[in-house]
């Protein structure tokens, strides 16, 4: 039997027009947009299909739009071809969509939580100059040695906030420290092989700097009923398998101020045959493909991609029947 895992895309994958072809013909997606608009008084049709890249890139807009589109895509997929994933997971705020898919939280509760989180995060960014660097072709251990060599860098609370794989990760902290580290690494004589890119804060600071944001979100968690999951969820802070509602709540809290260990999440894919990336994230699909080049990895964000998966799934079912006979 073909084993399927589902991953939900996170911040950075959003783009104006995402999901438009499906929205135009799917009453299910239209209902998700309508419910999101009623919950938050936001015109999601305008936001997703007729805004600007800069508007959709804003943290609150991106988080809520991605959650709405991803949740609708997964629901449509299940309506058209019911299948049971071995587990679900999500990159960054994609974990909220994973919790929705596992029926731990309702769609309105997911909107509520993300809205609370995004508002607190944006307020933090108004009062603190923070930043994130993506580094390639350098190990975490080597980076920590480098940080120790730079005078006064520790006061800027630089933290490895996302580990993608052995030589790809994000480091976050106060902007002054980010600038100082970038200048140090830009010395081509010493670090000519290191690729450096500054990225949006929306990917997540994921460090103790977020403590006030965490406390604010914790103050609102009592409003949400986290139910036990109908599907296992692999969380992003340590790659652990979650099945209980209380564990899901704890995972959401940890995600705010602890690093994302995507390398540990991917260890769970060893026995998986097909990996579905729900949402417009071909970069995430490529990241998984580099680790598992022999697995079938499919992005689900357009009608043509849904049809491709349906065809592949039904072919797999037919092959299983033939084997049994």
Secondary structure by P-SEA (a helix, b strand, c coil): cbbbbbbbbcccccccccccccccccaaaaaaaaaaaaacccccccccccccccccccaaaaaaaaaaaaaaaaaaaaaabbbbbccccccccaaaaaaaaaccccaaaaaaaaaaaaaaaaaaaaacccbbbbbccccaaaaaaaaaacccccccccccccccccccccccccaaaaaaaaaaaccccccccbbbbbbbcccccccccaaaaaaaaaacccccccccccccccccccccccccaaaaaaaaaaaacccccccccccccccccbbbbccccaaaaaaaaaacccbbbbbcccaaaaaaaaaaaaaaaaaaaaaac
